[in-house]
Amino acid sequence: MGDRRGQTGVKKYGKQQGMRNMKNQPPIKNRDASVTVRPDWVTIEEMDFPRLSKLSLPNVKEADDIVCCGSLEFYDKIYDRVNVKNERLLERVNRIFHTVTTTDDPVIRKLSKTEGNVYATDAILATLMCCTRSNYSWDIVIEKIGDKLFFDKRDNTEFDLLTVNETSVEPPCDDSSSLNSPRNLALEATFINHNFSQQVLKTSEPRFKFKESNPFITSPDEGEEASVAYRYRKWDLDNGIVLVARCEHDAVLQTKTGEVRFLTIKALNEWDSKLSGGVEWRRKLDIQRGAVLANELRNNACKLAKWTVQALLAGSDVIKFGYVSRAHVRDSSKHVILGTQQYKPAEFAQQIKLNMDNAWGILRCIIDICMKQKDGKYLIMKDPNKPLIRLYDIPDNTFESENEDAEEEEGLLSPFTYTHTYCNLYRRDMDRKDLQ
């Protein structure tokens, strides 16, 4: 009898504690979809994450390079010596970054006549291949023309913004007026990445140049272009599927033997340690870097996986991470570099348990489903509140009038001279703060 009473008491106590914890937790708020689903859209397929996680396409052969273009600056090894006691101010580097979608890319347009039957960019492929790690909603437009598929991002969207703490147990609160809202943090993170990737280079030395020049430079008066090289590659995925994609390198590194290594450069950023996991970089980074990285892997699992996939697709030899923190926790306009770290992409993929066979399997599954459809326009979207993606059949003119209106209102440049709009907006906001 005593044991039964004890068990009953434990159950009752546990239930009361559970009720208290539920009361203390903030109410779960539904996230917004990346695009409003219209009544005339037809759902073709729902793919839940547990099912996608079991897919596999092993033994995908190494990619073949078709075209390489652009120019790259050399990484400055002085930044490998930066640490918490020897921090460096993050500078603003006013350079042009092109975020051109697949069908606006003149090289892909040309290649589509002779090479492959599926076309995309590395950012789009990484989003699809890492979809099971995503929590926030995103969408990709697919056009089927004959036996060809074109994967595109929509114009004037936030597709290229970097998420912050997307996979955290307690993601940032969705208050648009807050400095730490998801969108404001995404703007800040993207701004930091662009600046960091250019600051750590030897800008005064001659660039490493491919034979072909940057295909998106239409005028020499446009401004200084970022250090970037585009590698157009193709993969044979068997059964008649040949993928062609534009991949990117950020810089090159010269070894002691004179060999040139291609780099992917990315920045992890700290915004408020009390709200983002409790690991203070200034206290932990120099002595417990593993703990800092482990915390980032928990909070930004999707972003880190996408970066790794992009580096692997491009064939980068090294992925270089920078640790960038706010100079003051309540000011998102000034940042400092606290350290750097580098990995070989394949080794880092193993460390974060990124299974490329599964990633290729997910992509192949989506391609096969789309190839079975009639010619037309489709949209694949991550459900904002459920672990699944949906494929919609949408009218051919969907988004077209919106894009034209937006370009007229915003006065945007053509896709070939398009600088990242959101980073410009962020920079403008920061300039206003400096003037106040």
C-alpha positions as CSV (number, residue, x, y, z in Angstrom):
1,M,0.0,0.0,0.0
2,G,2.8,2.4,0.9
3,D,4.5,1.9,-2.5
4,R,1.2,2.6,-4.3
5,R,0.6,5.8,-2.3
6,G,4.2,6.8,-3.1
7,Q,3.8,6.1,-6.9
8,T,0.5,8.1,-6.8
9,G,2.2,11.0,-5.1
10,V,5.0,11.0,-7.6
11,K,2.6,10.9,-10.5
12,K,0.5,13.7,-9.0
13,Y,3.6,15.8,-8.3
14,G,4.9,15.3,-11.8
15,K,1.5,16.3,-13.3
16,Q,1.4,19.4,-11.2
17,Q,5.0,20.3,-12.2
18,G,4.1,19.7,-15.8
19,M,1.1,22.1,-15.5
20,R,3.3,24.7,-13.9
21,N,5.9,24.4,-16.7
22,M,3.2,24.7,-19.3
23,K,1.9,27.9,-17.6
24,N,5.3,29.4,-17.6
25,Q,6.0,28.7,-21.3
26,P,4.9,31.4,-23.8
27,P,2.0,30.4,-26.0
28,I,3.1,28.7,-29.3
29,K,2.7,31.2,-32.1
30,N,2.1,30.0,-35.6
31,R,4.7,31.2,-38.1
32,D,3.7,32.8,-41.3
33,A,4.2,31.0,-44.6
34,S,6.8,32.4,-47.0
35,V,4.0,32.9,-49.6
36,T,0.2,33.0,-49.3
37,V,-1.3,29.8,-50.8
38,R,-4.0,30.9,-53.3
39,P,-7.4,29.1,-53.8
40,D,-6.5,28.1,-57.4
41,W,-3.3,26.3,-56.4
42,V,-3.5,22.5,-56.5
43,T,-1.6,20.3,-54.0
44,I,0.2,17.6,-55.8
45,E,2.3,16.0,-53.1
46,E,3.0,16.2,-49.4
47,M,6.4,15.0,-48.3
48,D,6.9,14.7,-44.5
49,F,10.4,14.9,-43.0
50,P,10.5,11.4,-41.5
51,R,9.9,9.9,-44.9
52,L,12.4,12.2,-46.6
53,S,15.0,11.4,-43.9
54,K,15.0,7.7,-45.0
55,L,15.8,8.5,-48.7
56,S,19.2,7.8,-50.1
57,L,21.0,8.1,-53.4
58,P,24.5,6.7,-52.9
59,N,27.6,6.8,-55.1
60,V,26.8,10.1,-56.9
61,K,29.8,10.7,-59.1
62,E,32.1,13.7,-58.8
63,A,30.9,16.7,-60.7
64,D,32.3,17.8,-64.0
65,D,33.2,21.5,-64.5
66,I,31.6,23.0,-67.6
67,V,32.5,26.8,-67.2
68,C,34.5,28.7,-64.5
69,C,34.3,32.5,-64.4
70,G,35.0,35.4,-62.1
71,S,37.9,36.5,-60.0
72,L,39.0,35.7,-56.4
73,E,41.2,37.5,-53.9
74,F,43.6,35.7,-51.6
75,Y,42.8,35.0,-48.0
76,D,44.8,37.1,-45.5
77,K,46.3,34.6,-43.0
78,I,46.6,37.4,-40.4
79,Y,43.0,36.8,-39.5
80,D,43.9,33.3,-38.3
81,R,45.7,35.0,-35.4
82,V,42.7,37.0,-34.3
83,N,41.3,36.0,-30.9
84,V,39.2,37.5,-28.1
85,K,42.2,39.4,-26.6
86,N,43.2,40.6,-30.1
87,E,39.8,41.3,-31.7
88,R,39.4,43.2,-34.9
89,L,36.6,45.7,-35.8
90,L,34.3,44.4,-38.6
91,E,34.6,46.9,-41.4
92,R,31.9,47.9,-43.9
93,V,33.0,46.8,-47.4
94,N,30.9,48.4,-50.1
95,R,31.0,45.8,-52.8
96,I,28.4,44.4,-55.2
97,F,27.0,40.9,-54.5
98,H,24.9,39.3,-57.2
99,T,22.0,37.0,-56.2
100,V,20.8,36.1,-59.6
101,T,18.3,33.3,-59.9
102,T,18.6,30.3,-62.2
103,T,16.6,31.4,-65.3
104,D,18.1,34.9,-65.2
105,D,21.6,33.5,-65.4
106,P,22.9,34.0,-69.0
107,V,25.4,31.1,-68.6
108,I,22.7,28.7,-67.5
109,R,20.4,29.8,-70.4
110,K,23.2,29.0,-72.8
111,L,24.1,25.7,-71.2
112,S,20.5,24.6,-71.1
113,K,20.6,24.2,-74.9
114,T,23.4,21.6,-74.8
115,E,24.0,20.4,-71.2
116,G,21.8,18.7,-68.7
117,N,18.0,18.7,-68.0
118,V,17.8,20.0,-64.4
119,Y,19.0,23.5,-63.6
120,A,19.5,25.3,-60.3
121,T,21.9,27.4,-58.1
122,D,23.9,26.0,-55.2
123,A,21.7,28.0,-52.7
124,I,18.5,26.5,-54.1
125,L,20.0,23.0,-54.1
126,A,21.2,23.4,-50.5
127,T,17.8,24.5,-49.4
128,L,16.1,21.4,-50.9
129,M,18.9,19.0,-49.8
130,C,18.8,20.3,-46.2
131,C,15.0,20.8,-46.0
132,T,14.6,18.3,-43.1
133,R,16.6,20.6,-40.8
134,S,14.5,23.7,-41.6
135,N,11.9,25.1,-39.3
136,Y,11.1,28.4,-41.0
137,S,9.0,28.5,-44.2
138,W,10.6,28.9,-47.6
139,D,9.6,28.4,-51.2
140,I,11.1,27.6,-54.6
141,V,9.4,27.9,-58.0
142,I,9.8,25.1,-60.5
143,E,9.2,25.3,-64.2
144,K,8.9,22.2,-66.3
145,I,9.5,22.7,-70.0
146,G,9.5,19.5,-72.0
147,D,12.0,17.2,-70.4
148,K,13.7,20.1,-68.5
149,L,13.3,21.4,-65.0
150,F,14.3,24.9,-63.8
151,F,14.5,25.6,-60.1
152,D,14.1,29.4,-59.2
153,K,13.7,31.6,-56.2
154,R,11.0,34.3,-56.4
155,D,12.1,37.9,-57.0
156,N,12.1,40.4,-54.2
157,T,11.9,37.7,-51.5
158,E,14.0,37.0,-48.4
159,F,15.3,33.7,-49.7
160,D,18.9,34.9,-49.6
161,L,18.7,36.1,-46.0
162,L,20.5,34.0,-43.4
163,T,18.4,32.6,-40.6
164,V,19.5,33.1,-37.0
165,N,18.8,30.5,-34.2
166,E,16.2,28.8,-36.5
167,T,16.7,25.4,-34.8
168,S,17.0,26.7,-31.2
169,V,14.7,25.3,-28.5
170,E,13.7,29.0,-28.0
171,P,14.0,30.8,-31.3
172,P,13.9,34.6,-31.5
173,C,10.6,36.2,-30.6
174,D,8.6,37.4,-33.6
175,D,8.3,41.0,-32.6
176,S,9.1,43.2,-35.7
177,S,9.9,46.2,-33.5
178,S,12.6,44.2,-31.6
179,L,16.3,44.4,-32.4
180,N,16.3,40.6,-32.1
181,S,13.3,39.7,-34.2
182,P,13.9,36.9,-36.8
183,R,13.9,39.3,-39.7
184,N,16.2,41.9,-38.1
185,L,18.6,39.2,-37.0
186,A,18.6,37.8,-40.5
187,L,19.4,41.2,-42.0
188,E,22.2,41.6,-39.5
189,A,23.6,38.1,-40.2
190,T,23.6,38.6,-43.9
191,F,25.2,42.0,-43.6
192,I,27.9,40.5,-41.4
193,N,28.6,37.7,-43.8
194,H,29.0,39.9,-46.8
195,N,31.4,42.2,-44.9
196,F,33.4,39.5,-43.2
197,S,33.9,37.5,-46.4
198,Q,35.5,40.5,-48.1
199,Q,37.4,42.0,-45.1
200,V,39.6,38.9,-44.6
201,L,41.1,39.2,-48.1
202,K,44.2,40.8,-49.5
203,T,42.5,43.5,-51.5
204,S,45.7,45.2,-52.6
205,E,47.1,42.1,-54.4
206,P,46.3,40.9,-57.9
207,R,43.3,38.5,-58.1
208,F,43.2,34.9,-59.1
209,K,41.2,35.0,-62.4
210,F,39.4,32.4,-64.3
211,K,39.4,32.6,-68.1
212,E,35.8,33.9,-68.2
213,S,34.9,37.1,-66.5
214,N,31.9,37.6,-64.1
215,P,28.8,37.1,-66.2
216,F,26.7,39.6,-64.1
217,I,28.9,42.6,-64.6
218,T,27.3,44.7,-67.3
219,S,29.0,48.0,-66.7
220,P,32.5,49.0,-65.4
221,D,30.9,52.0,-63.7
222,E,28.6,49.7,-61.6
223,G,30.9,49.6,-58.6
224,E,33.5,47.3,-57.1
225,E,32.5,43.6,-57.4
226,A,32.9,41.2,-54.5
227,S,35.6,38.5,-54.6
228,V,33.6,35.6,-56.2
229,A,34.1,32.9,-58.7
230,Y,31.3,30.9,-60.3
231,R,31.8,27.3,-61.1
232,Y,29.1,25.8,-63.4
233,R,29.1,22.1,-62.8
234,K,27.1,19.0,-63.8
235,W,26.2,15.8,-62.0
236,D,25.0,12.6,-63.6
237,L,22.2,11.4,-61.3
238,D,21.5,8.3,-63.4
239,N,18.4,7.3,-65.3
240,G,18.7,10.3,-67.7
241,I,18.8,13.0,-65.0
242,V,21.8,15.4,-65.5
243,L,21.9,18.3,-63.0
244,V,23.6,21.6,-63.9
245,A,24.2,24.1,-61.2
246,R,26.0,27.4,-60.6
247,C,28.3,27.1,-57.5
248,E,30.4,29.7,-55.8
249,H,33.8,30.2,-54.2
250,D,34.6,33.2,-52.0
251,A,38.4,33.3,-52.1
252,V,41.6,31.4,-52.7
253,L,44.4,30.5,-50.3
254,Q,48.0,29.8,-51.4
255,T,49.8,27.0,-49.6
256,K,53.5,26.9,-48.7
257,T,54.1,24.7,-51.8
258,G,52.4,27.3,-54.0
259,E,49.2,25.3,-54.6
260,V,46.0,27.3,-54.8
261,R,43.1,26.2,-52.5
262,F,39.5,27.4,-53.1
263,L,37.7,28.7,-50.0
264,T,34.1,29.1,-48.9
265,I,34.0,31.9,-46.2
266,K,31.1,32.3,-43.8
267,A,30.5,34.1,-40.5
268,L,28.8,32.9,-37.4
269,N,27.4,35.8,-35.3
270,E,26.7,36.3,-31.7
271,W,23.8,38.7,-30.8
272,D,22.8,38.1,-27.2
273,S,24.3,35.2,-25.3
274,K,21.5,35.4,-22.6
275,L,18.9,34.9,-25.3
276,S,20.7,32.5,-27.6
277,G,22.0,29.6,-25.5
278,G,24.0,31.1,-22.7
279,V,27.5,30.6,-24.1
280,E,29.4,33.9,-24.0
281,W,31.9,34.0,-26.8
282,R,34.3,36.4,-25.1
283,R,34.6,34.0,-22.2
284,K,34.6,30.7,-24.0
285,L,35.9,31.1,-27.5
286,D,39.6,31.0,-26.8
287,I,39.5,28.2,-24.2
288,Q,36.4,26.2,-25.2
289,R,35.8,26.7,-28.9
290,G,34.2,23.2,-29.1
291,A,31.4,24.3,-26.7
292,V,30.8,27.5,-28.7
293,L,30.6,25.5,-32.0
294,A,28.4,22.8,-30.4
295,N,26.0,25.6,-29.3
296,E,25.9,27.0,-32.9
297,L,25.3,23.5,-34.3
298,R,22.2,23.2,-32.0
299,N,20.8,26.7,-32.7
300,N,21.7,26.9,-36.4
301,A,21.7,23.3,-37.7
302,C,20.0,24.2,-40.9
303,K,22.2,27.2,-41.8
304,L,25.4,25.3,-41.1
305,A,24.3,22.3,-43.1
306,K,23.4,24.5,-46.1
307,W,26.8,26.2,-46.0
308,T,28.5,22.8,-45.9
309,V,26.4,21.5,-48.9
310,Q,27.2,24.6,-50.9
311,A,31.0,24.1,-50.2
312,L,30.8,20.5,-51.2
313,L,28.8,21.2,-54.4
314,A,31.3,23.9,-55.4
315,G,34.3,21.7,-54.6
316,S,35.8,24.1,-52.1
317,D,39.0,22.8,-50.4
318,V,38.3,24.7,-47.2
319,I,35.3,26.2,-45.4
320,K,36.5,29.1,-43.2
321,F,34.2,30.3,-40.3
322,G,34.5,33.6,-38.6
323,Y,33.2,34.3,-35.2
324,V,31.7,37.8,-35.2
325,S,30.0,39.4,-32.2
326,R,28.2,42.7,-31.5
327,A,30.5,45.3,-30.0
328,H,27.7,46.0,-27.6
329,V,24.8,43.6,-27.0
330,R,22.1,46.3,-27.6
331,D,23.6,47.8,-30.7
332,S,23.4,45.8,-34.0
333,S,25.3,48.3,-36.0
334,K,28.9,47.6,-34.8
335,H,30.6,44.3,-34.7
336,V,34.0,42.7,-33.9
337,I,35.8,39.6,-35.2
338,L,36.7,37.4,-32.3
339,G,38.3,34.5,-34.1
340,T,38.3,32.1,-37.1
341,Q,38.2,28.4,-37.7
342,Q,38.5,26.2,-40.7
343,Y,37.5,22.7,-41.8
344,K,37.6,20.5,-44.9
345,P,34.0,20.4,-46.0
346,A,33.7,16.6,-46.1
347,E,35.1,16.3,-42.6
348,F,32.8,19.0,-41.3
349,A,29.9,17.3,-42.9
350,Q,30.7,14.2,-40.9
351,Q,31.0,16.2,-37.7
352,I,27.5,17.7,-38.1
353,K,26.1,14.3,-39.2
354,L,25.2,15.6,-42.6
355,N,24.5,12.6,-44.8
356,M,25.1,13.5,-48.4
357,D,23.5,10.2,-49.7
358,N,20.3,11.3,-48.0
359,A,20.7,14.9,-49.3
360,W,21.0,13.6,-52.9
361,G,18.1,11.2,-52.2
362,I,15.8,14.1,-51.2
363,L,16.8,16.1,-54.3
364,R,16.3,13.1,-56.6
365,C,12.9,12.3,-55.1
366,I,11.7,15.9,-55.8
367,I,13.1,15.8,-59.3
368,D,11.4,12.5,-60.1
369,I,8.0,13.8,-58.8
370,C,8.3,17.0,-60.9
371,M,9.4,15.2,-64.0
372,K,6.2,13.2,-63.9
373,Q,4.0,16.4,-64.1
374,K,2.8,18.1,-67.2
375,D,4.6,21.2,-68.5
376,G,3.9,24.2,-66.4
377,K,4.8,26.1,-63.2
378,Y,5.0,24.6,-59.7
379,L,5.9,25.7,-56.3
380,I,7.5,23.7,-53.5
381,M,7.0,25.2,-50.0
382,K,8.1,24.3,-46.5
383,D,5.0,24.3,-44.2
384,P,5.5,27.1,-41.7
385,N,4.4,25.0,-38.7
386,K,4.7,21.4,-39.7
387,P,7.8,19.2,-40.6
388,L,6.8,18.7,-44.2
389,I,7.1,20.3,-47.7
390,R,4.3,20.6,-50.3
391,L,4.4,20.7,-54.0
392,Y,1.7,22.9,-55.7
393,D,0.6,23.2,-59.3
394,I,0.2,26.9,-59.8
395,P,-1.0,29.0,-62.8
396,D,1.7,29.9,-65.3
397,N,1.3,33.7,-64.7
398,T,1.7,33.4,-60.9
399,F,4.1,36.0,-59.4
400,E,4.8,37.7,-62.8
401,S,2.6,40.8,-62.3
402,E,3.8,41.1,-58.7
403,N,7.5,41.2,-59.8
404,E,6.8,43.8,-62.5
405,D,4.9,46.0,-60.0
406,A,7.6,45.6,-57.3
407,E,10.4,46.6,-59.7
408,E,8.5,49.7,-60.8
409,E,7.9,50.7,-57.2
410,E,11.3,49.9,-55.8
411,G,13.2,51.1,-58.9
412,L,15.3,47.9,-58.8
413,L,18.1,47.2,-61.2
414,S,18.1,44.3,-63.7
415,P,19.0,40.9,-62.2
416,F,22.5,41.2,-63.7
417,T,23.3,44.3,-61.7
418,Y,21.2,43.5,-58.7
419,T,23.0,44.1,-55.3
420,H,21.4,42.4,-52.3
421,T,18.5,44.7,-51.6
422,Y,18.1,43.7,-47.9
423,C,21.8,44.3,-47.1
424,N,21.5,47.8,-48.7
425,L,18.4,48.4,-46.5
426,Y,20.4,47.2,-43.4
427,R,23.4,49.4,-44.3
428,R,21.1,52.4,-44.8
429,D,19.5,51.8,-41.4
430,M,22.9,51.6,-39.8
431,D,24.0,54.8,-41.5
432,R,21.0,56.6,-40.1
433,K,21.8,55.4,-36.6
434,D,25.4,56.7,-37.0
435,L,24.1,60.1,-37.9
436,Q,21.7,60.4,-35.0
